[in-house]
Amino acid sequence: MRNSKLIVKLATLIGYLLFAGFSAYFTATSLWLNLLNGSDTWTMWLVFVLVLIVSILAGMCLTNVIKELRNRVRPSRSAFVLNFLGFFIFWTFSFMTNVHYFFVEKHGFSILSKELVSAKHYIEDNTSKSNQLIDEQKNTAEMAISAQVQANLDAFDRELNNTIAHGQGFGEVCINILNATEDALAKDSKTYNDKNTYVIYDDERDAGDRGVTARARFTELRTKYATRMAEQLKKKLTVIENFYENKKDQNAELTELLEPISELENKHLPAVEKDGSVNAYYKYNSIQDARVISKMPNDYSKKCIIKKEDKIIKFNTYPSKRMFDTMSVWVDITNGLLADMTMIQWIIIALIFDIVSFILFTIFRNQ
């Protein structure tokens, strides 16, 4: 009889340590990635030991709860509440981190590789097509401002001829045309980050021209202000040219990322897939993030994460950095954003590990 009880006790203890050990390992790994950033391996095993100790204490809390429920004489409400809270807090913590571990283990490689592919496609789409579009936008902008200045120059010529014909002086109409040209050159300064000041007619510098009626001077005035228009237009065209060339330079920086992407795809990712461990995914992610993802423009992340105000409503590409954060993953689970990643099976498996381990510990203590 004693031998059979001893065998049952040893069997339940070994079974408990087996299931609790796996659960503690999953929890320790999740904590190690979240809090210690995947530092030295020995720190993970230190966390594992601490988690296992707390797991045993949680098991003792559960058996104490059962004991108080069975106590018909003088049950202690405070003992029941404290032990129940101790067990519930640890179990919730264990359950959440276990599910997180399974999530990373199952979907980690897929998330990492899909993120790299999406970055590659973004770069290809936004460089080859974008450079052509940039040239078209530049030509349109240059043609528009050149046409505007030419139209004002034609209007200025007509007004000069009208002034000569009717013997009027060089006055407000001519000056207004010159001022309108200045305004046309300066109106989109914010768009181009244009710091230039465009001056064709200056009230103080050119005060001597106002009211001129001598016919001999009109050719001189026409040449003078036409030259200034051309000079100011040239300044504006330089600004436009620099603005759009800078856009091309940004595309060139994106294109440079294709080389590390190719290296990651052909060299690093196959090794990570072969390893298949959560630790390998985490270490590789730091490389992928440093060499590619952190250098992507803000527009890329906006295409990956669809938001309405500040709330995430959809992931076009799940961010690899996010999957290593336990709380973020659980927020996504509860919001139904991971429905396509078969989370229910990992939730069930995590429950099985914890339930079986605590049942075995309860049986062990009752022997």
C-alpha positions as CSV (number, residue, x, y, z in Angstrom):
1,M,0.0,0.0,0.0
2,R,2.8,2.4,1.0
3,N,4.7,1.5,-2.1
4,S,1.8,2.2,-4.4
5,K,1.2,5.6,-2.7
6,L,4.9,6.4,-3.1
7,I,4.8,5.4,-6.8
8,V,1.7,7.6,-7.3
9,K,3.3,10.5,-5.5
10,L,6.5,10.2,-7.5
11,A,4.6,9.9,-10.7
12,T,2.5,13.0,-10.0
13,L,5.6,14.9,-9.0
14,I,7.5,14.0,-12.1
15,G,4.5,14.7,-14.2
16,Y,4.0,18.1,-12.6
17,L,7.7,19.0,-13.0
18,L,7.5,18.0,-16.6
19,F,4.4,20.0,-17.5
20,A,5.3,22.9,-15.2
21,G,8.9,22.9,-16.5
22,F,7.7,23.3,-20.1
23,S,5.2,26.0,-19.0
24,A,7.9,27.8,-17.0
25,Y,10.3,27.6,-20.0
26,F,7.6,29.2,-22.3
27,T,7.0,31.9,-19.7
28,A,10.7,32.5,-19.0
29,T,11.4,32.8,-22.7
30,S,8.6,35.3,-23.2
31,L,9.9,37.4,-20.2
32,W,13.4,37.1,-21.3
33,L,12.5,38.6,-24.7
34,N,10.3,41.3,-23.2
35,L,12.2,42.5,-20.2
36,L,15.8,41.4,-20.8
37,N,15.9,41.9,-24.6
38,G,17.2,38.4,-25.3
39,S,20.5,39.0,-23.4
40,D,22.9,36.3,-22.3
41,T,21.3,32.8,-22.3
42,W,22.1,32.2,-18.6
43,T,19.8,35.0,-17.7
44,M,16.9,33.1,-19.4
45,W,17.7,30.0,-17.3
46,L,17.8,32.2,-14.2
47,V,14.3,33.5,-15.1
48,F,13.2,29.9,-15.7
49,V,14.3,28.9,-12.2
50,L,12.5,31.8,-10.6
51,V,9.3,31.2,-12.7
52,L,9.4,27.5,-11.7
53,I,9.7,28.4,-8.0
54,V,6.7,30.8,-8.3
55,S,4.8,28.1,-10.2
56,I,5.3,25.7,-7.2
57,L,4.1,28.5,-4.8
58,A,1.1,29.0,-7.1
59,G,0.4,25.3,-6.9
60,M,0.5,25.5,-3.1
61,C,-1.9,28.4,-3.2
62,L,-4.3,26.3,-5.3
63,T,-4.2,23.4,-2.9
64,N,-4.7,25.8,0.0
65,V,-7.8,27.2,-1.8
66,I,-9.2,23.6,-2.2
67,K,-8.4,22.9,1.4
68,E,-10.4,26.0,2.6
69,L,-13.3,25.0,0.3
70,R,-13.3,21.5,2.0
71,N,-13.0,22.9,5.4
72,R,-16.4,22.7,7.1
73,V,-15.3,23.6,10.6
74,R,-13.6,27.0,10.6
75,P,-12.8,28.1,7.0
76,S,-10.6,31.2,6.7
77,R,-12.0,33.7,4.3
78,S,-8.7,35.7,4.2
79,A,-6.6,32.6,3.6
80,F,-9.0,31.6,0.8
81,V,-8.9,35.1,-0.9
82,L,-5.1,35.5,-0.6
83,N,-4.3,32.0,-1.9
84,F,-6.9,32.4,-4.7
85,L,-5.4,35.7,-5.7
86,G,-1.9,34.3,-5.6
87,F,-2.9,31.4,-7.8
88,F,-5.0,33.4,-10.2
89,I,-2.4,36.2,-10.8
90,F,0.4,33.6,-11.5
91,W,-1.9,31.5,-13.7
92,T,-3.1,34.5,-15.8
93,F,0.5,35.6,-16.1
94,S,1.7,32.1,-17.1
95,F,-1.2,31.6,-19.5
96,M,-0.6,34.9,-21.4
97,T,3.1,34.4,-21.7
98,N,2.7,30.8,-22.9
99,V,0.3,31.8,-25.6
100,H,2.7,34.5,-26.6
101,Y,5.6,32.0,-26.8
102,F,3.5,29.7,-29.0
103,F,2.5,32.6,-31.2
104,V,6.1,33.6,-31.8
105,E,7.3,30.0,-32.3
106,K,4.6,29.2,-34.8
107,H,4.4,32.5,-36.8
108,G,7.7,34.2,-36.1
109,F,9.5,33.1,-39.3
110,S,6.4,33.9,-41.4
111,I,6.1,37.4,-39.9
112,L,9.8,38.2,-40.3
113,S,10.0,37.0,-44.0
114,K,6.7,38.7,-45.0
115,E,7.9,42.0,-43.5
116,L,11.1,41.8,-45.5
117,V,9.2,41.0,-48.7
118,S,6.8,43.9,-48.1
119,A,9.8,46.3,-47.6
120,K,11.3,45.0,-50.8
121,H,8.1,45.5,-52.8
122,Y,7.6,48.9,-51.3
123,I,11.1,50.0,-52.4
124,E,10.6,48.6,-55.9
125,D,7.2,50.2,-56.3
126,N,8.3,53.6,-55.0
127,T,11.6,54.0,-56.9
128,S,11.1,52.8,-60.5
129,K,7.6,54.3,-60.8
130,S,8.3,57.3,-58.5
131,N,11.3,58.6,-60.4
132,Q,9.3,58.9,-63.6
133,L,6.5,60.5,-61.7
134,I,8.9,63.0,-60.1
135,D,10.3,64.0,-63.5
136,E,6.7,64.6,-64.7
137,Q,5.9,66.7,-61.7
138,K,9.1,68.7,-62.1
139,N,8.4,69.4,-65.7
140,T,4.8,70.4,-65.0
141,A,5.9,72.8,-62.2
142,E,8.7,74.3,-64.4
143,M,6.4,74.8,-67.4
144,A,3.6,76.3,-65.3
145,I,5.8,79.0,-63.6
146,S,7.6,79.7,-66.9
147,A,4.3,80.1,-68.7
148,Q,3.0,82.4,-66.0
149,V,6.1,84.7,-66.1
150,Q,6.0,84.7,-70.0
151,A,2.3,85.7,-69.8
152,N,3.1,88.6,-67.4
153,L,6.0,89.7,-69.7
154,D,3.6,89.8,-72.7
155,A,1.1,91.8,-70.6
156,F,3.9,94.1,-69.6
157,D,4.9,94.6,-73.3
158,R,1.3,95.4,-74.2
159,E,1.0,97.9,-71.5
160,L,4.2,99.6,-72.5
161,N,3.0,99.9,-76.1
162,N,-0.3,101.2,-74.9
163,T,1.5,103.7,-72.7
164,I,3.6,104.9,-75.7
165,A,0.5,105.2,-77.9
166,H,-1.5,107.2,-75.5
167,G,1.4,109.2,-74.1
168,Q,0.9,107.9,-70.6
169,G,3.6,107.5,-68.1
170,F,5.2,104.3,-66.7
171,G,2.7,103.8,-63.9
172,E,0.5,101.6,-61.7
173,V,-0.6,99.1,-64.3
174,C,3.0,98.2,-65.4
175,I,4.1,98.1,-61.7
176,N,1.2,95.9,-60.8
177,I,2.2,93.4,-63.5
178,L,5.7,93.3,-62.1
179,N,4.4,92.8,-58.6
180,A,2.0,90.0,-59.7
181,T,5.0,88.2,-61.2
182,E,6.8,88.4,-57.9
183,D,3.7,87.0,-56.2
184,A,3.5,84.1,-58.7
185,L,7.1,83.2,-58.1
186,A,6.7,83.3,-54.3
187,K,3.2,81.8,-53.8
188,D,4.4,78.1,-53.4
189,S,7.4,78.9,-51.3
190,K,6.2,76.6,-48.4
191,T,5.8,73.7,-50.8
192,Y,9.3,73.9,-52.0
193,N,10.8,75.2,-48.7
194,D,11.9,78.2,-50.8
195,K,13.8,80.8,-48.8
196,N,14.3,83.2,-51.7
197,T,12.8,86.7,-51.9
198,Y,11.7,87.6,-55.4
199,V,11.9,91.3,-56.2
200,I,11.5,92.7,-59.8
201,Y,10.2,96.2,-59.0
202,D,11.4,97.9,-55.8
203,D,9.6,101.1,-54.6
204,E,12.8,102.7,-53.4
205,R,15.4,101.4,-55.9
206,D,13.2,102.0,-58.9
207,A,11.3,105.1,-57.8
208,G,12.9,107.1,-60.7
209,D,11.0,104.9,-63.3
210,R,7.6,105.7,-62.0
211,G,5.8,108.3,-64.3
212,V,8.4,108.2,-67.1
213,T,6.9,109.4,-70.4
214,A,10.0,109.8,-72.6
215,R,9.5,107.4,-75.5
216,A,13.3,106.9,-75.8
217,R,13.4,105.3,-72.3
218,F,10.7,102.6,-72.9
219,T,13.0,100.2,-74.7
220,E,15.4,100.6,-71.8
221,L,12.6,99.9,-69.3
222,R,11.4,96.9,-71.2
223,T,14.9,95.4,-71.3
224,K,15.5,96.2,-67.7
225,Y,12.4,94.5,-66.3
226,A,12.4,91.6,-68.8
227,T,15.9,90.8,-67.6
228,R,14.9,90.9,-64.0
229,M,11.9,88.6,-64.7
230,A,14.3,86.1,-66.3
231,E,16.7,86.3,-63.4
232,Q,14.0,85.8,-60.8
233,L,12.5,82.9,-62.9
234,K,15.9,81.3,-63.1
235,K,16.1,81.4,-59.3
236,K,12.7,79.8,-59.0
237,L,13.5,77.0,-61.5
238,T,16.6,76.2,-59.5
239,V,14.5,75.8,-56.4
240,I,12.1,73.5,-58.2
241,E,15.0,71.5,-59.7
242,N,16.6,71.0,-56.3
243,F,13.3,70.1,-54.6
244,Y,12.6,67.2,-57.1
245,E,16.1,66.0,-57.3
246,N,16.1,65.7,-53.5
247,K,13.1,63.5,-53.9
248,K,15.1,61.3,-56.2
249,D,17.9,61.2,-53.7
250,Q,15.5,59.9,-51.1
251,N,14.6,57.2,-53.6
252,A,18.2,56.4,-54.1
253,E,18.6,55.9,-50.3
254,L,15.7,53.4,-50.5
255,T,17.3,51.6,-53.5
256,E,20.5,51.1,-51.4
257,L,18.4,49.0,-49.0
258,L,17.9,46.3,-51.7
259,E,21.4,45.0,-51.2
260,P,21.0,44.2,-47.4
261,I,17.5,42.8,-48.2
262,S,19.1,40.4,-50.7
263,E,21.7,39.4,-48.2
264,L,19.1,38.7,-45.5
265,E,16.9,36.7,-47.9
266,N,19.7,34.5,-49.2
267,K,22.0,34.2,-46.2
268,H,20.3,34.9,-42.9
269,L,16.7,33.8,-43.4
270,P,17.5,30.2,-44.5
271,A,19.7,29.8,-41.3
272,V,16.9,31.2,-39.1
273,E,14.3,28.9,-40.7
274,K,16.6,25.9,-40.1
275,D,17.1,26.9,-36.5
276,G,13.4,27.5,-35.9
277,S,13.7,28.7,-32.3
278,V,12.1,31.8,-30.7
279,N,15.6,32.9,-29.7
280,A,16.8,32.7,-33.3
281,Y,13.8,34.8,-34.5
282,Y,14.5,37.4,-31.9
283,K,18.2,37.8,-32.7
284,Y,17.6,37.9,-36.4
285,N,14.8,40.5,-36.0
286,S,17.3,42.9,-34.4
287,I,19.5,42.6,-37.5
288,Q,16.6,43.0,-40.0
289,D,15.3,46.0,-38.1
290,A,18.7,47.7,-37.9
291,R,19.6,47.1,-41.5
292,V,16.3,47.6,-43.2
293,I,13.0,48.2,-41.3
294,S,14.2,51.1,-39.2
295,K,15.5,52.9,-42.3
296,M,12.1,52.7,-44.2
297,P,10.1,55.9,-44.5
298,N,7.1,56.7,-42.3
299,D,4.8,56.1,-45.3
300,Y,5.9,52.4,-45.3
301,S,4.7,51.9,-41.7
302,K,1.4,53.6,-42.5
303,K,0.8,51.1,-45.3
304,C,1.6,48.2,-42.9
305,I,-0.6,49.3,-40.1
306,I,-4.0,50.7,-41.0
307,K,-5.3,53.1,-38.3
308,K,-8.5,55.0,-37.7
309,E,-7.5,57.9,-35.5
310,D,-5.2,56.2,-33.0
311,K,-6.9,52.8,-33.1
312,I,-5.4,49.9,-35.2
313,I,-8.1,48.4,-37.4
314,K,-6.0,46.2,-39.7
315,F,-2.4,44.9,-40.3
316,N,-1.4,44.6,-43.9
317,T,2.0,43.5,-42.7
318,Y,2.4,42.5,-39.1
319,P,5.4,44.3,-37.6
320,S,8.1,41.9,-36.5
321,K,9.0,44.1,-33.6
322,R,5.5,44.0,-32.2
323,M,5.3,40.2,-32.0
324,F,8.0,40.1,-29.3
325,D,5.8,42.3,-27.0
326,T,3.4,40.0,-25.0
327,M,0.9,42.7,-24.2
328,S,0.8,44.0,-27.8
329,V,0.1,40.5,-29.0
330,W,-2.7,40.0,-26.5
331,V,-4.2,43.4,-27.5
332,D,-4.2,42.2,-31.1
333,I,-5.8,38.9,-30.1
334,T,-8.6,40.5,-28.1
335,N,-9.3,43.0,-30.9
336,G,-9.6,40.1,-33.4
337,L,-6.6,41.3,-35.5
338,L,-4.9,37.9,-35.5
339,A,-7.9,35.9,-36.7
340,D,-5.9,34.6,-39.7
341,M,-3.1,33.2,-37.5
342,T,-5.0,30.3,-35.8
343,M,-4.6,31.6,-32.3
344,I,-7.3,29.4,-30.7
345,Q,-5.2,26.2,-30.9
346,W,-2.3,27.8,-29.0
347,I,-4.7,29.2,-26.4
348,I,-6.1,25.6,-25.9
349,I,-2.6,24.1,-25.7
350,A,-1.5,26.7,-23.1
351,L,-4.5,26.0,-21.0
352,I,-3.8,22.2,-21.2
353,F,-0.2,22.7,-20.0
354,D,-1.3,24.8,-17.0
355,I,-4.4,22.8,-16.1
356,V,-2.6,19.4,-16.2
357,S,0.4,20.7,-14.2
358,F,-1.8,22.1,-11.4
359,I,-4.0,19.0,-11.3
360,L,-0.9,16.9,-10.9
361,F,0.5,19.1,-8.2
362,T,-2.8,19.0,-6.3
363,I,-2.8,15.2,-6.5
364,F,0.8,15.2,-5.3
365,R,0.1,17.3,-2.3
366,N,-3.0,15.3,-1.4
367,Q,-1.0,12.0,-1.3
